């Protein structure tokens, strides 16, 4: 009898220890994500067996963290039932911070599936919850996502509103990185409305923050800054376009630089840049570039592939029209 009791005590202690270890791992994974060590967090969470999640709290926490870490690292996101479990649990517990985060990452999944209306509804739920958290970083994250989503669906009024909000939050955080992205977002909102002066103003305000942005985005920022100077200070624009091309080749960068050379009378250099732009596969439309090349070729007697270029332009136009029809 004593041996049975002893075994039960040992088993109880082992189970309690196991529960504690899982909770500690979840807390550690949470800290890693906050520190933006997402790969390490994902590896840690991948080592936790769901059968070891003995409490509803641990299960909800695990599902939220696993969804978050998978999204941030580009790994396969757990089924919707997992994040739905977390949402249900945090709604019941009135945990506004984690509930907002759960809605955010569920919205991200629908966004990646191009279900923008559902994604926006979930983000509004996240926004509602984060109003109670006083967590400015979380409020920024949600405002920035809502701004981006409204840009995608073409709702420029809301795009501008949330770009302004994200900038205000970034400024209150004194976060140069977040300010840079919010400034560029707001500039794009003004450019969508053909408010060129305002767009250029906010784009140029990103210059002091260039060293604070992600290295992989430098060429993108430099191209936008170059465009802000394209018509007023073309020499300065060329400097920024050239710096951008040292980092990465974008269709728009090459095309803008070619436009300046063409206007200056250096048409052979412009032609070479347009030809180079055609080789870049970054999703940017090429119809204007092909038209420019076609005009140059006709002027210089290069008419061998004129029909091919015209057909290519027509294919691009048809593709754009079909996309517009499907989004109405």
C-alpha positions as a Markdown table, in Angstrom:
| # | Residue | x | y | z |
|---|---|---|---|---|
| 1 | Unk | 0.0 | 0.0 | 0.0 |
| 2 | Unk | 2.8 | 2.3 | 0.9 |
| 3 | Unk | 4.5 | 1.6 | -2.4 |
| 4 | Unk | 1.3 | 2.5 | -4.3 |
| 5 | Unk | 1.0 | 5.8 | -2.4 |
| 6 | Unk | 4.6 | 6.6 | -3.0 |
| 7 | Unk | 4.2 | 5.9 | -6.7 |
| 8 | Unk | 1.1 | 8.2 | -6.8 |
| 9 | Unk | 3.0 | 10.9 | -5.0 |
| 10 | Unk | 5.9 | 10.6 | -7.5 |
| 11 | Unk | 3.5 | 10.6 | -10.4 |
| 12 | Unk | 1.7 | 13.7 | -9.1 |
| 13 | Unk | 5.0 | 15.5 | -8.6 |
| 14 | Unk | 6.1 | 14.5 | -12.2 |
| 15 | Unk | 2.9 | 15.7 | -13.7 |
| 16 | Unk | 3.1 | 19.0 | -11.7 |
| 17 | Unk | 6.7 | 19.4 | -12.8 |
| 18 | Unk | 5.8 | 18.8 | -16.4 |
| 19 | Unk | 3.0 | 21.4 | -16.3 |
| 20 | Unk | 5.4 | 23.9 | -14.8 |
| 21 | Unk | 8.0 | 23.2 | -17.5 |
| 22 | Unk | 5.4 | 23.8 | -20.3 |
| 23 | Unk | 4.3 | 27.1 | -18.7 |
| 24 | Unk | 7.9 | 28.2 | -18.4 |
| 25 | Unk | 8.6 | 27.3 | -22.0 |
| 26 | Unk | 5.6 | 29.3 | -23.1 |
| 27 | Unk | 6.7 | 32.3 | -21.1 |
| 28 | Unk | 10.2 | 32.0 | -22.6 |
| 29 | Unk | 8.7 | 31.8 | -26.1 |
| 30 | Unk | 6.7 | 34.9 | -25.4 |
| 31 | Unk | 9.8 | 36.8 | -24.4 |
| 32 | Unk | 11.7 | 35.6 | -27.5 |
| 33 | Unk | 8.9 | 36.9 | -29.7 |
| 34 | Unk | 8.8 | 40.3 | -27.9 |
| 35 | Unk | 12.6 | 40.4 | -28.5 |
| 36 | Unk | 12.0 | 39.7 | -32.2 |
| 37 | Unk | 13.8 | 36.4 | -32.0 |
| 38 | Unk | 11.1 | 34.7 | -33.9 |
| 39 | Unk | 13.0 | 31.7 | -35.2 |
| 40 | Unk | 14.2 | 30.7 | -31.7 |
| 41 | Unk | 10.6 | 31.1 | -30.4 |
| 42 | Unk | 9.3 | 28.9 | -33.2 |
| 43 | Unk | 11.9 | 26.2 | -32.5 |
| 44 | Unk | 11.0 | 26.3 | -28.8 |
| 45 | Unk | 7.3 | 26.0 | -29.4 |
| 46 | Unk | 7.8 | 23.2 | -31.9 |
| 47 | Unk | 9.3 | 21.1 | -29.2 |
| 48 | Unk | 6.2 | 21.3 | -27.0 |
| 49 | Unk | 3.7 | 18.4 | -27.4 |
| 50 | Unk | 0.1 | 19.4 | -27.4 |
| 51 | Unk | -0.6 | 16.4 | -25.1 |
| 52 | Unk | 1.5 | 18.2 | -22.4 |
| 53 | Unk | -0.9 | 21.2 | -22.4 |
| 54 | Unk | -2.7 | 20.3 | -19.3 |
| 55 | Unk | -4.6 | 23.5 | -18.7 |
| 56 | Unk | -6.9 | 25.7 | -20.8 |
| 57 | Unk | -4.6 | 28.6 | -20.1 |
| 58 | Unk | -1.6 | 26.9 | -21.4 |
| 59 | Unk | -3.5 | 25.6 | -24.4 |
| 60 | Unk | -4.8 | 29.1 | -25.4 |
| 61 | Unk | -1.3 | 30.6 | -24.8 |
| 62 | Unk | 0.4 | 27.9 | -26.9 |
| 63 | Unk | -2.1 | 28.3 | -29.8 |
| 64 | Unk | -1.7 | 32.0 | -29.8 |
| 65 | Unk | 2.1 | 31.9 | -29.7 |
| 66 | Unk | 2.3 | 29.1 | -32.3 |
| 67 | Unk | 0.1 | 31.1 | -34.7 |
| 68 | Unk | 2.1 | 34.2 | -34.1 |
| 69 | Unk | 5.5 | 32.6 | -34.4 |
| 70 | Unk | 4.5 | 30.6 | -37.5 |
| 71 | Unk | 3.2 | 33.8 | -39.2 |
| 72 | Unk | 6.4 | 35.8 | -38.4 |
| 73 | Unk | 8.7 | 33.0 | -39.6 |
| 74 | Unk | 6.8 | 32.0 | -42.7 |
| 75 | Unk | 6.0 | 28.5 | -41.4 |
| 76 | Unk | 2.7 | 26.7 | -41.8 |
| 77 | Unk | 0.1 | 28.4 | -39.6 |
| 78 | Unk | -1.9 | 26.1 | -37.3 |
| 79 | Unk | -5.6 | 25.4 | -38.3 |
| 80 | Unk | -8.2 | 28.1 | -37.6 |
| 81 | Unk | -9.5 | 26.0 | -34.7 |
| 82 | Unk | -6.4 | 26.8 | -32.7 |
| 83 | Unk | -6.6 | 30.6 | -32.9 |
| 84 | Unk | -10.4 | 30.4 | -32.4 |
| 85 | Unk | -9.8 | 28.4 | -29.2 |
| 86 | Unk | -7.4 | 31.2 | -28.0 |
| 87 | Unk | -10.0 | 33.9 | -29.0 |
| 88 | Unk | -12.8 | 32.1 | -27.1 |
| 89 | Unk | -10.6 | 31.7 | -24.0 |
| 90 | Unk | -9.3 | 35.3 | -23.9 |
| 91 | Unk | -12.9 | 36.6 | -24.5 |
| 92 | Unk | -14.0 | 34.6 | -21.4 |
| 93 | Unk | -11.1 | 35.8 | -19.3 |
| 94 | Unk | -11.4 | 39.4 | -20.6 |
| 95 | Unk | -7.7 | 39.5 | -21.5 |
| 96 | Unk | -7.8 | 42.4 | -23.9 |
| 97 | Unk | -4.1 | 42.4 | -24.8 |
| 98 | Unk | -4.0 | 38.7 | -25.8 |
| 99 | Unk | -7.4 | 38.9 | -27.4 |
| 100 | Unk | -6.3 | 41.8 | -29.6 |
| 101 | Unk | -3.2 | 39.8 | -30.6 |
| 102 | Unk | -5.3 | 36.7 | -31.4 |
| 103 | Unk | -7.7 | 38.8 | -33.6 |
| 104 | Unk | -4.6 | 40.4 | -35.3 |
| 105 | Unk | -3.0 | 37.1 | -36.3 |
| 106 | Unk | -6.3 | 35.6 | -37.4 |
| 107 | Unk | -6.8 | 38.8 | -39.6 |
| 108 | Unk | -3.3 | 38.3 | -41.0 |
| 109 | Unk | -4.2 | 34.8 | -42.2 |
| 110 | Unk | -7.3 | 36.0 | -44.0 |
| 111 | Unk | -5.2 | 38.8 | -45.5 |
| 112 | Unk | -2.7 | 36.3 | -46.9 |
| 113 | Unk | -5.6 | 34.5 | -48.4 |
| 114 | Unk | -6.8 | 37.8 | -50.0 |
| 115 | Unk | -10.0 | 37.8 | -48.0 |
| 116 | Unk | -9.7 | 41.5 | -47.2 |
| 117 | Unk | -13.3 | 42.1 | -45.9 |
| 118 | Unk | -12.9 | 39.4 | -43.2 |
| 119 | Unk | -9.4 | 40.5 | -42.4 |
| 120 | Unk | -10.6 | 44.1 | -41.9 |
| 121 | Unk | -13.5 | 43.0 | -39.6 |
| 122 | Unk | -11.1 | 41.1 | -37.4 |
| 123 | Unk | -8.7 | 44.0 | -37.3 |
| 124 | Unk | -11.5 | 46.3 | -36.1 |
| 125 | Unk | -12.1 | 43.8 | -33.3 |
| 126 | Unk | -8.4 | 43.9 | -32.5 |
| 127 | Unk | -8.5 | 47.7 | -32.5 |
| 128 | Unk | -11.5 | 47.7 | -30.1 |
| 129 | Unk | -9.7 | 45.5 | -27.6 |
| 130 | Unk | -6.4 | 47.3 | -27.8 |
| 131 | Unk | -8.1 | 50.6 | -26.9 |
| 132 | Unk | -8.3 | 49.1 | -23.3 |
| 133 | Unk | -4.7 | 47.9 | -23.1 |
| 134 | Unk | -2.8 | 51.2 | -23.3 |
| 135 | Unk | -0.1 | 49.3 | -25.1 |
| 136 | Unk | 1.1 | 51.8 | -27.7 |
| 137 | Unk | 3.2 | 49.2 | -29.6 |
| 138 | Unk | 0.2 | 47.0 | -30.0 |
| 139 | Unk | -1.9 | 49.9 | -31.1 |
| 140 | Unk | 0.7 | 50.9 | -33.6 |
| 141 | Unk | 0.9 | 47.4 | -35.0 |
| 142 | Unk | -2.9 | 47.2 | -35.6 |
| 143 | Unk | -3.2 | 50.8 | -36.9 |
| 144 | Unk | -0.4 | 50.1 | -39.4 |
| 145 | Unk | -2.1 | 46.9 | -40.6 |
| 146 | Unk | -5.4 | 48.6 | -41.0 |
| 147 | Unk | -3.8 | 51.4 | -43.0 |
| 148 | Unk | -2.0 | 48.9 | -45.3 |
| 149 | Unk | -5.2 | 46.9 | -45.8 |
| 150 | Unk | -7.2 | 50.0 | -46.8 |
| 151 | Unk | -4.5 | 50.9 | -49.3 |
| 152 | Unk | -4.9 | 47.5 | -50.9 |
| 153 | Unk | -8.7 | 47.8 | -51.2 |
| 154 | Unk | -8.5 | 51.4 | -52.4 |
| 155 | Unk | -10.2 | 53.1 | -49.5 |
| 156 | Unk | -7.8 | 56.1 | -49.4 |
| 157 | Unk | -9.6 | 58.1 | -46.8 |
| 158 | Unk | -9.2 | 55.3 | -44.2 |
| 159 | Unk | -5.7 | 54.6 | -45.5 |
| 160 | Unk | -4.7 | 58.2 | -44.8 |
| 161 | Unk | -6.5 | 58.3 | -41.4 |
| 162 | Unk | -4.7 | 55.2 | -40.1 |
| 163 | Unk | -1.4 | 56.2 | -41.6 |
| 164 | Unk | -1.6 | 59.4 | -39.6 |
| 165 | Unk | -2.6 | 57.4 | -36.5 |
| 166 | Unk | 0.3 | 55.0 | -36.9 |
| 167 | Unk | 2.7 | 58.0 | -37.4 |
| 168 | Unk | 1.4 | 59.6 | -34.2 |
| 169 | Unk | 1.8 | 56.4 | -32.2 |
| 170 | Unk | 5.3 | 55.9 | -33.6 |
| 171 | Unk | 6.3 | 59.4 | -32.6 |
| 172 | Unk | 5.0 | 58.8 | -29.1 |
| 173 | Unk | 7.2 | 55.7 | -28.9 |
| 174 | Unk | 10.1 | 57.7 | -30.2 |
| 175 | Unk | 10.7 | 54.8 | -32.6 |
| 176 | Unk | 12.7 | 55.9 | -35.7 |
| 177 | Unk | 12.0 | 52.7 | -37.5 |
| 178 | Unk | 8.3 | 52.9 | -37.1 |
| 179 | Unk | 8.2 | 56.6 | -37.9 |
| 180 | Unk | 10.0 | 56.0 | -41.2 |
| 181 | Unk | 7.5 | 53.4 | -42.4 |
| 182 | Unk | 4.5 | 55.5 | -41.2 |
| 183 | Unk | 5.9 | 58.6 | -43.0 |
| 184 | Unk | 6.2 | 56.6 | -46.2 |
| 185 | Unk | 2.8 | 55.1 | -45.8 |
| 186 | Unk | 1.3 | 58.6 | -45.3 |
| 187 | Unk | 3.2 | 59.9 | -48.4 |
| 188 | Unk | 1.6 | 57.1 | -50.5 |
| 189 | Unk | -1.8 | 58.0 | -49.2 |
| 190 | Unk | -1.3 | 61.6 | -50.4 |
| 191 | Unk | 0.2 | 60.4 | -53.7 |
| 192 | Unk | -3.0 | 58.3 | -54.3 |
| 193 | Unk | -4.9 | 61.6 | -54.1 |
| 194 | Unk | -2.5 | 63.3 | -56.5 |
| 195 | Unk | -1.4 | 65.7 | -53.6 |
| 196 | Unk | 2.2 | 65.7 | -54.9 |
| 197 | Unk | 3.5 | 68.4 | -52.5 |
| 198 | Unk | 2.3 | 66.7 | -49.4 |
| 199 | Unk | 3.5 | 63.3 | -50.7 |
| 200 | Unk | 7.0 | 64.7 | -51.4 |
| 201 | Unk | 7.1 | 66.4 | -48.0 |
| 202 | Unk | 6.4 | 63.2 | -46.0 |
| 203 | Unk | 8.7 | 61.1 | -48.2 |
| 204 | Unk | 11.6 | 63.5 | -47.7 |
| 205 | Unk | 11.0 | 63.4 | -43.9 |
| 206 | Unk | 12.1 | 59.7 | -44.0 |
| 207 | Unk | 15.7 | 60.7 | -44.9 |
| 208 | Unk | 17.0 | 61.2 | -41.3 |
| 209 | Unk | 15.7 | 57.7 | -40.5 |
| 210 | Unk | 17.3 | 55.7 | -43.3 |
| 211 | Unk | 19.8 | 54.1 | -41.0 |
| 212 | Unk | 17.0 | 52.9 | -38.8 |
| 213 | Unk | 15.0 | 50.9 | -41.4 |
| 214 | Unk | 15.5 | 47.3 | -42.4 |
| 215 | Unk | 18.5 | 46.9 | -44.8 |
| 216 | Unk | 16.4 | 45.0 | -47.3 |
| 217 | Unk | 14.0 | 48.0 | -47.6 |
| 218 | Unk | 16.7 | 50.6 | -48.3 |
| 219 | Unk | 16.3 | 50.5 | -52.1 |
| 220 | Unk | 12.6 | 50.9 | -51.7 |
| 221 | Unk | 12.9 | 54.0 | -49.6 |
| 222 | Unk | 15.7 | 55.5 | -51.7 |
| 223 | Unk | 13.6 | 55.0 | -54.8 |
| 224 | Unk | 10.6 | 56.9 | -53.2 |
| 225 | Unk | 12.9 | 59.7 | -52.0 |
| 226 | Unk | 14.4 | 60.0 | -55.5 |
| 227 | Unk | 10.9 | 60.2 | -57.0 |
| 228 | Unk | 10.1 | 63.0 | -54.5 |
| 229 | Unk | 13.0 | 65.0 | -56.1 |
| 230 | Unk | 12.5 | 63.8 | -59.7 |
| 231 | Unk | 10.9 | 67.0 | -61.1 |
| 232 | Unk | 12.2 | 69.6 | -58.7 |
| 233 | Unk | 15.8 | 68.6 | -58.3 |
| 234 | Unk | 16.7 | 65.9 | -60.9 |
| 235 | Unk | 20.4 | 65.8 | -60.0 |
| 236 | Unk | 19.5 | 65.0 | -56.4 |
| 237 | Unk | 17.0 | 62.4 | -57.7 |
| 238 | Unk | 19.7 | 60.7 | -59.7 |
| 239 | Unk | 21.8 | 60.4 | -56.6 |
| 240 | Unk | 19.1 | 58.6 | -54.7 |
| 241 | Unk | 18.1 | 56.4 | -57.7 |
| 242 | Unk | 21.8 | 55.4 | -58.1 |
| 243 | Unk | 22.1 | 54.6 | -54.4 |
| 244 | Unk | 19.0 | 52.5 | -54.6 |
| 245 | Unk | 20.3 | 50.5 | -57.6 |
| 246 | Unk | 23.5 | 49.8 | -55.7 |
| 247 | Unk | 21.3 | 48.0 | -53.1 |
| 248 | Unk | 18.7 | 46.4 | -55.4 |
| 249 | Unk | 17.3 | 46.8 | -58.9 |
| 250 | Unk | 13.6 | 47.7 | -59.0 |
| 251 | Unk | 11.6 | 48.3 | -62.2 |
| 252 | Unk | 10.4 | 51.7 | -60.9 |
| 253 | Unk | 14.0 | 52.8 | -60.0 |
| 254 | Unk | 15.3 | 52.1 | -63.4 |
| 255 | Unk | 12.3 | 53.6 | -65.2 |
| 256 | Unk | 12.5 | 56.9 | -63.2 |
| 257 | Unk | 16.2 | 57.2 | -63.8 |
| 258 | Unk | 15.7 | 56.5 | -67.5 |
| 259 | Unk | 13.0 | 59.3 | -67.6 |
| 260 | Unk | 15.5 | 61.8 | -66.3 |
| 261 | Unk | 18.2 | 60.8 | -68.7 |
| 262 | Unk | 15.7 | 60.9 | -71.6 |
| 263 | Unk | 14.6 | 64.4 | -70.6 |
| 264 | Unk | 18.3 | 65.5 | -70.5 |
| 265 | Unk | 18.8 | 64.3 | -74.0 |
| 266 | Unk | 20.8 | 61.2 | -73.1 |
| 267 | Unk | 18.4 | 58.9 | -74.9 |
| 268 | Unk | 20.8 | 56.0 | -75.5 |
| 269 | Unk | 21.4 | 55.7 | -71.7 |
| 270 | Unk | 17.6 | 55.9 | -71.1 |
| 271 | Unk | 17.1 | 53.2 | -73.7 |
| 272 | Unk | 19.5 | 50.9 | -71.9 |
| 273 | Unk | 17.9 | 51.5 | -68.6 |
| 274 | Unk | 14.4 | 50.7 | -70.0 |
| 275 | Unk | 15.7 | 47.5 | -71.5 |
| 276 | Unk | 17.3 | 46.6 | -68.2 |
| 277 | Unk | 13.9 | 47.3 | -66.4 |
| 278 | Unk | 12.2 | 44.8 | -68.6 |
| 279 | Unk | 14.4 | 42.0 | -67.1 |
| 280 | Unk | 13.3 | 42.7 | -63.5 |
| 281 | Unk | 10.5 | 40.5 | -62.3 |
| 282 | Unk | 9.1 | 42.4 | -59.3 |
| 283 | Unk | 5.4 | 42.7 | -60.4 |
| 284 | Unk | 5.6 | 46.3 | -61.6 |
| 285 | Unk | 3.7 | 47.1 | -64.8 |
| 286 | Unk | 5.9 | 47.3 | -67.9 |
| 287 | Unk | 3.5 | 48.8 | -70.5 |
| 288 | Unk | 4.9 | 52.4 | -70.4 |
| 289 | Unk | 8.4 | 51.1 | -70.5 |
| 290 | Unk | 7.6 | 48.9 | -73.6 |
| 291 | Unk | 6.0 | 52.0 | -75.2 |
| 292 | Unk | 9.2 | 54.0 | -74.6 |
| 293 | Unk | 11.4 | 51.3 | -76.1 |
| 294 | Unk | 9.0 | 50.9 | -79.0 |
| 295 | Unk | 9.2 | 54.6 | -79.7 |
| 296 | Unk | 13.0 | 54.6 | -79.5 |
| 297 | Unk | 13.2 | 51.6 | -81.8 |
| 298 | Unk | 11.0 | 53.1 | -84.5 |
| 299 | Unk | 13.0 | 56.3 | -84.4 |
| 300 | Unk | 16.2 | 54.4 | -84.9 |
| 301 | Unk | 14.9 | 52.0 | -87.5 |
| 302 | Unk | 14.8 | 48.9 | -85.2 |
| 303 | Unk | 11.5 | 47.6 | -86.4 |
| 304 | Unk | 12.2 | 43.8 | -86.3 |
| 305 | Unk | 10.1 | 43.1 | -83.2 |
| 306 | Unk | 7.7 | 46.0 | -83.3 |
| 307 | Unk | 4.7 | 43.6 | -83.7 |
| 308 | Unk | 5.8 | 41.6 | -80.7 |
| 309 | Unk | 6.1 | 44.6 | -78.5 |
| 310 | Unk | 2.7 | 45.9 | -79.6 |
| 311 | Unk | 1.2 | 42.5 | -78.8 |
| 312 | Unk | 2.9 | 42.5 | -75.4 |
| 313 | Unk | 1.4 | 45.9 | -74.6 |
| 314 | Unk | -2.1 | 44.7 | -75.6 |
| 315 | Unk | -1.7 | 41.6 | -73.3 |
| 316 | Unk | -0.8 | 43.8 | -70.4 |
| 317 | Unk | -3.8 | 46.1 | -71.0 |
| 318 | Unk | -6.1 | 43.0 | -71.3 |
| 319 | Unk | -4.7 | 41.6 | -68.0 |
| 320 | Unk | -5.3 | 44.9 | -66.2 |
| 321 | Unk | -8.9 | 45.1 | -67.5 |
| 322 | Unk | -9.6 | 41.6 | -66.4 |
| 323 | Unk | -8.3 | 42.3 | -62.9 |
| 324 | Unk | -10.5 | 45.4 | -62.7 |
| 325 | Unk | -13.5 | 43.4 | -63.7 |
| 326 | Unk | -12.9 | 40.7 | -61.0 |
| 327 | Unk | -12.5 | 43.3 | -58.2 |
| 328 | Unk | -15.8 | 45.1 | -58.9 |
